[in-house]
């Protein structure tokens, strides 16, 4: 079957009748992977505002995919061709505004559009779509190298009857991406391409039994060996379709359909791990959400605005935190819905641009320590005289509160009295320990945390999953810290000699283990996107891994500076900058000057009852907390004070603080 069954963007690329079955308009990468639904997540992304852009007001551009690496780098892609031939477009977010980027010409193509994008780093993004030729259309792949986009696939017309395209993509790293779409001019079959760091390898899959055609619209890969792809399958009508990849082969996973919406596909999927995915769709009449529990799909109860709606994009950064976006009615207004582990709730979207006749969100990507970002378009006018502008909006991810951990494993939590904050989910307080607790790390959604002991014993609470420890291993030096991957699917332990131990999906990028150090390592901190980490020594020396261009940048250190007191910890901001904190509460921010994170204050000149033991940055990076060994808390910037243990009797000293 070769007719488009879903018109999404009122004349943009995804409405072209030459395309098979359907096209995706968003493919978030999927994030955290806790495996148990706990209490509602302590985050929200419901206060949406439109983001500034320098796009030409007379353009005809629409964004259909978006991917963010940190708070100062996002990439949105789409096309600009209505009315008339399409050409690919891309916009980049630099922390203050969106700006159009120069795009390469797709040689010999009469028409081209990008549909989905996924960025593993600020210097590697891959975008997929199609290029149209007089004899048919073929898969288009373009890649970003940190400074420019280039066409890597799509400059050759397809063989007769071999139309193909990719609509969704998920990049776990610079050496692993999975993209999905369809292949075939008649009775199209599901189609995937895999990136291994140097080449794209295509695979045609068998159509589902009893259906004439099938297509993938979106892909989400939470790990290197687990992907979920969703879309639609067609016989006399279109119904939801999904397949799961186990690292070597694809298998169909049946998806229940909404009875009152007989003609629709799943438009987007996001996996918080192998045992939790959420997929969304609809047909303008009803919003549809399906939940994957590791073995089967089930329909979720989700609100639909009066007049109907369709969900187009979703991102889940834990099993208790998802944001999905779409449009209401007949392509007229935007919508956003959030999941807190118990309920799907409608959020208030940003006010439409002045004079616009329609505004739609088609894709969304969330960073747990910053915001959810939605992309789509705004329409001005009607019919052939219409103009279109890219539309980007953001909703800060709000998680107020903080937790202390004591060396006996006791947890002290503080947050708003109205709910949310940092809930108490259990502790090792009062229980036998082989070695004292030395650190704490929180899950991305705040609905779980880990305690780590000096022998590398790991204790998990809430949604945090146990992936392994060094508790039974002889260590050269004691463990001094723990860091959770930004997607929540693993963690790193670091020892005072710089040795790193990785568990779950946390990659090993390198370490200072076995190398000479001037001072012992005191902590570890991951980059915002989890593609690297920093080790920090007590003299403020910084060691970044992986080394070289692929690793996080070295922004400065105090390694060559005489300090009044030793450095005891570090914190990385959502923008990828970092702070160091000394035991007297002195703060050092890197990079220095106007490009660095803001200095909000310190206790460096204040007499303290007990030394500072660590710091944590607020969501959004607009403030920070310093924690002392007596449980005293010092808040700076936009970090609200919710209470402390200062002046109260403790069974054991505080050794860690986390948001």
LOSE-710483 format. One line per 4 residues: for each residue x, y negated, z of C-alpha. Coordinates in nm, 2 decimals, padded with zeros to 4 digits. Each point is the difference from the previous one (the first is absolute). Example, Ala and Ser with C-alpha at 12.3 -4.5 7.8 and 13.67 -1.06 7.14 Angstrom:
BEGIN
01.23:00.45:00.78 | 00.14:-00.34:-00.07
# end
This chain:
BEGIN
00.00:00.00:00.00 | 00.14:-00.33:-00.09 | -00.21:-00.28:00.12 | 00.05:-00.22:00.30
-00.26:00.06:00.25 | 00.08:-00.28:00.24 | 00.04:-00.36:-00.08 | 00.19:-00.17:00.28
00.15:-00.33:-00.09 | -00.24:-00.17:-00.23 | 00.21:00.02:-00.32 | 00.34:00.08:00.13
00.21:00.30:-00.08 | -00.20:00.25:00.20 | -00.32:-00.06:-00.20 | 00.15:00.09:-00.33
-00.22:00.27:-00.16 | 00.31:00.16:-00.16 | 00.12:00.12:00.33 | -00.08:00.35:00.12
-00.25:00.05:00.28 | 00.11:-00.26:00.25 | 00.29:-00.21:00.11 | 00.13:-00.08:00.35
00.01:-00.35:00.14 | 00.22:00.06:00.30 | 00.22:00.26:00.15 | 00.12:-00.07:00.35
00.29:00.20:00.11 | -00.15:00.14:00.32 | 00.18:-00.05:00.33 | -00.01:00.15:00.35
-00.07:00.36:00.07 | -00.12:00.07:00.35 | -00.21:00.32:00.00 | -00.26:-00.05:00.27
-00.28:-00.26:00.02 | 00.04:-00.17:00.34 | -00.17:-00.31:00.14 | -00.07:-00.28:-00.24
00.33:-00.15:-00.14 | 00.12:-00.31:00.17 | 00.02:-00.20:-00.32 | -00.23:-00.19:-00.23
00.03:-00.15:-00.35 | -00.33:-00.19:-00.03 | 00.09:-00.37:-00.01 | 00.05:-00.05:-00.38
00.14:-00.32:-00.16 | 00.10:-00.07:-00.36 | 00.37:-00.01:-00.06 | 00.16:-00.29:-00.20
00.10:00.06:-00.36 | 00.18:-00.20:-00.28 | -00.19:00.19:-00.27 | -00.11:-00.21:-00.30
-00.36:-00.12:00.05 | -00.07:00.05:-00.37 | 00.13:00.36:00.00 | -00.21:00.32:-00.05
00.18:00.22:00.25 | -00.12:00.27:00.23 | 00.19:00.20:00.26 | -00.09:00.36:00.03
00.28:00.14:00.22 | 00.20:-00.13:00.30 | 00.29:00.13:00.21 | 00.18:-00.17:00.29
00.35:00.08:00.14 | 00.01:-00.27:00.27 | -00.16:-00.33:00.09 | 00.21:-00.19:-00.26
-00.03:00.25:-00.29 | -00.31:00.13:-00.17 | -00.06:00.08:-00.36 | -00.33:-00.01:-00.19
-00.05:00.12:-00.35 | -00.28:-00.02:-00.26 | -00.07:-00.14:-00.34 | -00.10:-00.32:-00.17
-00.19:00.09:-00.32 | -00.36:-00.09:00.01 | -00.13:-00.10:-00.25 | 00.26:00.15:-00.23
00.30:00.23:00.02 | 00.13:00.08:00.35 | 00.35:-00.06:00.12 | 00.16:00.11:00.32
00.02:-00.24:00.29 | 00.17:00.00:00.35 | 00.01:-00.24:00.29 | 00.24:00.00:00.29
-00.06:-00.12:00.36 | 00.30:-00.18:00.17 | -00.15:-00.06:00.34 | -00.18:-00.32:-00.09
-00.15:00.03:-00.35 | -00.07:00.23:-00.29 | 00.19:-00.08:-00.32 | -00.04:00.15:-00.35
00.30:00.20:-00.13 | 00.13:00.02:-00.36 | -00.10:00.33:-00.15 | 00.16:00.20:-00.28
-00.17:00.05:-00.33 | -00.12:00.36:-00.07 | 00.16:00.04:-00.34 | -00.25:00.10:-00.28
-00.30:00.02:00.23 | -00.31:-00.20:-00.09 | -00.13:00.01:00.36 | 00.15:00.07:00.34
-00.10:-00.01:00.37 | 00.14:00.10:00.33 | -00.24:00.16:00.25 | 00.18:00.12:00.30
00.33:-00.09:00.18 | 00.21:00.14:00.28 | 00.31:-00.16:00.15 | 00.25:00.21:00.20
00.23:-00.30:00.06 | 00.03:-00.36:-00.10 | 00.22:00.12:-00.29 | -00.21:00.29:-00.11
-00.36:00.00:-00.12 | -00.17:00.22:-00.25 | -00.32:-00.10:-00.18 | -00.21:00.21:-00.23
-00.28:-00.05:-00.26 | -00.03:00.04:-00.37 | 00.12:-00.14:-00.33 | -00.24:00.00:-00.30
00.09:00.07:-00.36 | -00.20:00.03:-00.32 | -00.01:00.38:00.04 | -00.07:00.02:00.37
00.14:-00.10:00.34 | 00.29:00.14:00.20 | 00.13:-00.02:00.36 | 00.18:-00.32:00.09
00.26:-00.01:00.28 | 00.18:-00.31:00.10 | 00.26:-00.04:00.28 | 00.12:-00.29:00.21
00.37:-00.01:00.09 | -00.01:-00.29:00.24 | 00.03:-00.28:-00.26 | -00.19:00.11:-00.31
-00.26:00.24:-00.14 | 00.09:00.24:-00.28 | -00.19:00.25:-00.21 | 00.12:00.36:00.05
-00.28:00.19:-00.17 | -00.27:-00.09:-00.25 | 00.16:-00.15:-00.31 | -00.09:00.30:-00.22
-00.35:00.07:-00.14 | -00.15:00.33:00.12 | -00.04:00.30:-00.23 | -00.35:00.04:-00.15
-00.25:00.12:00.27 | 00.25:-00.06:00.28 | -00.12:-00.32:00.16 | 00.13:-00.03:00.35
00.03:-00.25:00.28 | 00.10:-00.03:00.37 | -00.23:-00.19:00.24 | 00.14:00.06:00.35
00.35:00.03:00.15 | 00.16:00.06:00.33 | 00.37:-00.04:00.07 | 00.14:00.15:00.32
00.36:-00.11:-00.08 | 00.21:-00.13:-00.29 | 00.05:00.36:-00.11 | -00.36:00.14:00.04
-00.32:-00.13:-00.16 | -00.31:00.18:-00.11 | -00.25:-00.15:-00.25 | -00.33:00.13:-00.12
-00.24:-00.06:-00.30 | -00.12:00.21:-00.29 | 00.11:00.16:-00.32 | -00.19:00.07:-00.32
-00.23:-00.19:-00.24 | -00.29:00.24:00.04 | -00.07:00.20:00.32 | 00.29:-00.16:00.18
00.18:00.19:00.27 | 00.16:-00.13:00.33 | 00.35:-00.12:-00.06 | 00.29:-00.08:00.23
00.35:-00.14:-00.04 | 00.28:00.04:00.27 | 00.30:-00.23:00.04 | 00.32:00.15:00.14
00.22:-00.31:00.00 | 00.10:00.02:-00.36 | -00.27:00.14:-00.21 | -00.38:00.04:-00.02
-00.13:00.36:-00.05 | -00.35:00.05:-00.13 | -00.24:00.28:00.09 | -00.34:00.08:-00.15
-00.24:00.18:00.24 | -00.29:00.23:-00.07 | -00.35:-00.16:00.01 | -00.23:00.11:00.28
-00.22:00.30:-00.09 | -00.33:-00.10:-00.15 | 00.10:-00.35:-00.09 | 00.08:-00.14:-00.34
00.25:-00.26:00.12 | 00.17:-00.13:00.31 | 00.23:-00.29:00.09 | 00.20:-00.13:00.29
-00.05:-00.36:00.10 | 00.22:-00.02:00.31 | 00.28:00.19:00.18 | 00.13:-00.02:00.35
00.32:00.19:00.12 | 00.06:-00.02:00.38 | 00.31:00.22:-00.03 | 00.24:00.13:-00.27
-00.20:00.33:00.00 | -00.36:-00.11:00.04 | -00.22:-00.21:-00.24 | -00.37:-00.04:-00.05
-00.14:-00.11:-00.34 | -00.36:-00.11:-00.05 | -00.22:-00.10:-00.29 | -00.30:00.14:-00.18
-00.11:00.31:-00.19 | -00.26:-00.01:-00.28 | -00.25:00.24:-00.15 | -00.34:-00.16:-00.05
00.08:-00.24:00.28 | 00.30:-00.12:00.20 | 00.07:00.12:00.35 | 00.30:-00.04:00.24
00.31:00.21:-00.06 | 00.32:00.06:00.20 | 00.31:00.21:-00.01 | 00.27:00.05:00.26
00.37:00.05:-00.07 | 00.20:00.21:00.25 | 00.35:-00.08:-00.14 | -00.01:00.25:-00.28
-00.36:00.05:-00.14 | -00.33:-00.18:-00.02 | -00.33:00.15:00.13 | -00.36:-00.13:-00.03
-00.16:-00.10:00.33 | -00.38:-00.02:-00.04 | -00.15:-00.34:00.08 | -00.37:-00.05:00.11
-00.19:-00.26:-00.19 | -00.26:-00.25:00.12 | -00.34:00.12:-00.13 | -00.14:-00.34:-00.07
00.30:-00.11:-00.21 | 00.02:00.26:-00.28 | 00.24:-00.18:-00.23 | 00.33:-00.10:00.18
00.36:00.10:00.06 | 00.24:-00.05:00.28 | 00.20:-00.32:-00.07 | 00.27:00.01:00.26
00.16:00.22:00.27 | 00.23:-00.06:00.29 | 00.15:00.27:00.21 | 00.11:-00.05:00.36
00.17:00.34:-00.02 | -00.07:00.35:-00.14 | -00.29:00.03:00.24 | -00.17:-00.33:-00.05
-00.10:-00.18:-00.32 | -00.28:-00.24:-00.08 | -00.13:-00.04:-00.36 | -00.25:-00.26:-00.11
-00.23:-00.07:-00.30 | -00.36:-00.08:-00.09 | -00.21:-00.11:-00.30 | -00.11:-00.35:00.09
-00.30:00.14:00.20 | 00.18:00.16:00.30 | 00.34:00.00:00.17 | 00.15:00.35:00.02
00.28:00.12:00.24 | 00.12:00.36:00.02 | 00.23:00.11:00.28 | 00.26:00.29:-00.03
00.08:00.18:00.32 | 00.28:00.22:-00.13 | -00.22:00.28:-00.13 | -00.32:-00.16:-00.15
-00.17:-00.32:-00.10 | -00.31:-00.14:00.17 | -00.22:-00.31:-00.07 | 00.03:-00.28:00.26
-00.28:-00.24:00.11 | 00.09:-00.34:-00.14 | -00.20:-00.32:-00.04 | -00.11:-00.13:-00.33
-00.10:-00.37:-00.04 | -00.35:-00.09:-00.11 | 00.00:00.00:-00.38 | 00.25:00.28:-00.03
00.38:00.02:-00.02 | 00.30:00.21:-00.11 | 00.33:00.06:00.19 | 00.31:-00.02:-00.22
00.31:00.01:00.22 | 00.10:00.14:00.34 | 00.30:00.02:00.23 | 00.02:00.20:00.32
00.29:-00.07:00.22 | -00.10:00.26:00.26 | -00.29:00.25:00.04 | -00.17:-00.27:00.21
00.07:-00.31:-00.22 | -00.11:-00.04:-00.36 | -00.11:-00.30:-00.20 | -00.19:00.04:-00.33
-00.11:-00.27:-00.24 | -00.22:-00.04:-00.30 | -00.28:-00.21:-00.14 | -00.37:-00.05:00.06
-00.29:00.02:-00.23 | 00.07:-00.04:-00.37 | 00.36:-00.12:00.02 | -00.10:-00.32:00.19
00.17:00.00:00.34 | 00.28:00.16:00.20 | -00.03:00.24:00.29 | 00.22:00.15:00.27
-00.07:00.28:00.24 | 00.22:00.12:00.29 | 00.04:00.34:00.18 | 00.10:00.02:00.37
-00.01:00.37:00.04 | -00.37:00.01:00.08 | -00.19:-00.25:-00.21 | 00.02:-00.15:-00.35
-00.10:-00.37:00.05 | -00.06:-00.28:-00.25 | 00.25:-00.29:00.02 | -00.05:-00.36:-00.10
00.20:-00.07:-00.32 | 00.16:-00.32:-00.10 | -00.20:-00.29:-00.13 | -00.02:00.02:-00.38
00.21:-00.25:-00.20 | -00.20:-00.32:-00.08 | -00.21:00.02:-00.31 | 00.06:00.37:-00.05
-00.29:00.21:-00.13 | 00.15:00.33:00.13 | 00.29:00.12:00.21 | 00.10:00.36:00.04
00.26:00.20:00.20 | 00.13:00.30:-00.19 | 00.30:00.11:00.21 | 00.14:-00.03:00.35
00.33:00.07:00.18 | 00.07:-00.03:00.37 | 00.31:-00.05:00.20 | -00.06:00.10:00.37
00.22:-00.29:00.14 | -00.14:-00.27:-00.23 | -00.33:00.01:-00.20 | -00.22:00.17:-00.25
00.02:-00.16:-00.35 | -00.27:00.04:-00.26 | 00.03:-00.08:-00.37 | -00.26:-00.05:-00.27
-00.13:-00.29:-00.20 | -00.23:-00.30:00.01 | -00.22:-00.09:-00.30 | -00.09:-00.35:-00.11
-00.29:-00.06:-00.24 | -00.18:00.28:-00.19 | 00.01:00.18:-00.33 | 00.27:-00.08:-00.26
00.09:-00.33:00.17 | 00.10:00.16:00.32 | 00.34:-00.03:00.15 | 00.15:00.23:00.27
00.26:-00.05:00.27 | 00.18:00.25:00.21 | -00.15:00.01:00.35 | 00.21:00.10:00.30
-00.12:-00.01:00.36 | 00.15:00.12:00.33 | -00.13:00.10:00.34 | 00.26:00.00:00.28
00.02:00.33:00.19 | -00.06:-00.10:00.36 | 00.12:00.21:00.28 | 00.04:-00.20:00.32
00.18:00.15:00.30 | 00.31:00.18:00.12 | 00.12:00.30:00.20 | 00.29:00.06:00.24
00.15:00.34:00.07 | 00.20:00.07:00.32 | 00.29:00.25:00.03 | -00.23:00.25:00.17
-00.24:-00.01:-00.30 | -00.26:-00.23:00.16 | -00.19:-00.22:-00.25 | -00.14:-00.35:00.08
-00.23:-00.14:-00.27 | -00.13:-00.35:-00.05 | -00.24:-00.16:-00.25 | -00.32:-00.20:-00.04
-00.27:00.07:00.25 | -00.26:00.01:-00.28 | 00.15:00.32:-00.14 | 00.27:00.09:-00.24
00.35:-00.08:00.11 | 00.22:00.29:00.10 | -00.20:00.27:00.16 | 00.13:00.25:00.25
00.01:00.34:-00.17 | 00.21:00.20:00.25 | 00.35:00.01:00.15 | 00.27:00.21:00.15
-00.03:-00.19:00.33 | -00.01:00.25:00.29 | 00.12:00.29:-00.21 | 00.33:00.18:00.01
00.26:-00.13:-00.25 | 00.34:00.16:-00.08 | 00.13:-00.34:-00.08 | -00.12:-00.36:00.05
-00.22:-00.17:-00.26 | 00.20:-00.26:-00.20 | -00.24:-00.13:-00.26 | -00.35:-00.03:-00.15
-00.14:-00.04:-00.35 | -00.36:-00.07:-00.11 | -00.20:00.14:-00.29 | -00.08:-00.25:-00.28
-00.36:-00.04:00.10 | 00.08:-00.02:00.37 | -00.20:00.32:00.07 | 00.29:00.21:00.11
00.35:-00.02:00.13 | 00.32:00.20:00.08 | 00.22:00.01:00.30 | 00.36:00.12:-00.05
00.24:00.12:00.27 | 00.38:-00.03:00.01 | 00.03:00.37:-00.10 | -00.22:-00.06:-00.30
-00.31:00.15:00.14 | -00.30:-00.15:-00.18 | -00.35:-00.04:00.16 | -00.29:-00.10:-00.22
-00.33:-00.16:00.10 | -00.32:-00.10:-00.18 | 00.03:00.04:-00.38 | 00.38:00.05:00.01
00.10:00.34:-00.12 | 00.30:00.21:00.13 | 00.24:00.07:-00.29 | 00.31:00.12:00.20
00.26:-00.11:00.25 | 00.36:00.04:00.12 | -00.13:00.11:00.34 | 00.16:00.34:-00.03
00.31:-00.11:-00.20 | 00.34:-00.09:00.15 | 00.07:-00.36:-00.08 | 00.33:-00.18:-00.02
-00.16:-00.31:00.15 | -00.34:-00.08:00.14 | -00.30:-00.11:-00.20 | -00.07:-00.38:00.05
-00.29:-00.07:-00.23 | -00.28:00.12:-00.22 | -00.17:-00.16:-00.31 | -00.32:00.11:-00.18
-00.02:-00.01:-00.38 | -00.23:-00.28:-00.12 | -00.24:00.26:-00.12 | -00.01:00.18:00.33
00.10:00.34:-00.14 | 00.34:00.04:00.17 | 00.26:-00.16:00.22 | 00.37:-00.05:00.04
00.20:00.04:00.33 | 00.33:-00.17:00.04 | 00.28:00.08:00.24 | 00.25:-00.24:00.16
00.27:00.13:-00.24 | -00.22:-00.10:-00.30 | -00.11:00.35:-00.09 | -00.35:00.01:-00.15
-00.24:00.29:00.02 | -00.30:-00.01:-00.24 | -00.34:00.18:00.04 | -00.32:00.03:-00.20
00.01:-00.21:-00.32 | 00.28:-00.23:00.14 | 00.29:00.03:-00.25 | 00.36:00.01:00.11
00.17:-00.30:-00.16 | 00.33:00.02:00.18 | 00.14:-00.08:00.35 | 00.30:-00.12:00.20
00.04:00.34:00.15 | 00.36:00.11:00.00 | 00.12:-00.35:-00.10 | 00.20:-00.24:00.23
-00.21:-00.26:00.18 | 00.11:-00.30:00.20 | -00.30:00.03:00.22 | -00.27:00.27:00.05
-00.32:00.00:-00.21 | -00.30:-00.12:00.20 | -00.29:00.02:-00.24 | -00.15:00.07:-00.35
-00.25:-00.19:-00.20 | -00.16:00.10:-00.34 | -00.06:-00.24:-00.29 | -00.36:-00.10:-00.06
-00.05:00.25:-00.28 | 00.20:00.28:00.17 | 00.26:00.03:-00.28 | 00.29:-00.06:00.24
00.09:-00.08:00.36 | 00.24:-00.21:00.21 | 00.21:00.12:00.29 | 00.10:-00.27:00.25
00.30:00.01:00.24 | 00.03:-00.17:00.34 | 00.23:-00.26:-00.15 | -00.26:-00.08:-00.25
00.17:00.19:-00.29 | -00.25:00.10:-00.27 | 00.02:00.31:-00.21 | -00.25:00.04:-00.29
-00.09:00.33:-00.17 | -00.01:00.11:-00.27 | 00.31:-00.20:-00.09 | 00.04:-00.19:-00.32
-00.26:-00.16:-00.23 | -00.26:00.27:00.09 | 00.01:-00.09:00.37 | -00.14:-00.28:00.21
00.20:-00.32:-00.02 | 00.26:-00.10:00.26 | -00.12:-00.34:00.11 | 00.25:-00.07:00.28
00.10:00.11:00.34 | 00.17:-00.11:00.33 | 00.27:00.27:-00.04 | 00.27:-00.26:-00.02
-00.15:-00.25:00.25 | 00.08:-00.01:00.37 | -00.33:00.07:00.18 | -00.09:-00.10:00.35
-00.18:00.33:00.04 | -00.03:00.32:-00.21 | -00.26:00.04:-00.27 | -00.27:00.25:00.11
-00.23:00.02:-00.30 | -00.12:-00.13:-00.33 | -00.33:-00.05:-00.18 | -00.07:-00.03:-00.38
-00.26:-00.24:-00.12 | -00.26:00.07:-00.26 | 00.21:-00.20:-00.24 | 00.30:00.23:00.05
00.20:-00.25:00.21 | 00.11:00.09:00.35 | 00.06:-00.12:00.36 | 00.25:00.13:00.25
-00.06:-00.04:00.37 | 00.26:00.00:00.28 | -00.05:00.11:00.36 | -00.02:-00.36:00.11
-00.28:-00.06:-00.24 | 00.21:-00.18:-00.26 | -00.15:00.02:-00.35 | 00.20:00.01:-00.32
-00.19:-00.02:-00.33 | 00.13:00.11:-00.34 | 00.04:-00.12:-00.27 | 00.08:-00.34:00.16
-00.13:-00.33:-00.12 | -00.32:-00.06:-00.19 | -00.01:00.35:-00.16 | 00.00:00.17:00.34
-00.28:00.08:00.24 | -00.12:-00.28:00.23 | 00.16:-00.04:00.34 | -00.29:-00.03:00.25
00.19:-00.01:00.32 | 00.21:00.22:00.24 | 00.09:00.06:00.36 | 00.37:-00.05:-00.08
00.03:-00.30:00.24 | -00.25:00.13:00.26 | 00.10:00.19:00.32 | -00.17:00.34:-00.02
-00.09:00.23:00.28 | 00.09:00.30:-00.22 | 00.16:00.03:-00.34 | -00.19:00.00:-00.33
-00.02:00.35:-00.14 | -00.15:-00.06:-00.34 | -00.24:-00.19:-00.23 | -00.29:00.05:-00.24
-00.13:-00.23:-00.27 | -00.37:-00.07:-00.04 | -00.19:00.12:-00.30 | 00.05:-00.27:-00.27
00.34:-00.09:00.15 | -00.13:-00.33:00.15 | 00.13:00.07:00.35 | 00.18:00.24:00.22
00.01:00.15:00.36 | 00.30:00.06:00.21 | -00.03:00.27:00.27 | 00.21:00.02:00.32
00.10:00.30:00.21 | -00.24:-00.11:00.28 | -00.30:-00.01:-00.25 | 00.02:-00.38:-00.04
-00.12:-00.12:-00.34 | 00.10:-00.31:-00.18 | -00.21:-00.10:-00.30 | 00.09:-00.25:-00.28
-00.16:-00.14:-00.31 | -00.34:00.14:-00.07 | 00.05:00.29:00.24 | -00.28:-00.02:00.27
00.08:00.09:00.36 | -00.23:00.28:00.13 | 00.18:00.09:00.32 | 00.31:00.16:00.14
00.14:00.22:00.28 | 00.23:-00.28:00.11 | 00.00:-00.03:00.38 | -00.17:00.34:00.05
00.16:00.32:00.14 | 00.11:00.25:-00.26 | 00.09:00.36:00.05 | 00.27:-00.03:-00.27
00.13:-00.29:-00.21 | -00.15:-00.10:-00.33 | 00.22:00.12:-00.29 | -00.21:-00.08:-00.31
-00.26:-00.23:-00.15 | -00.22:00.04:-00.31 | -00.29:-00.17:-00.17
# end
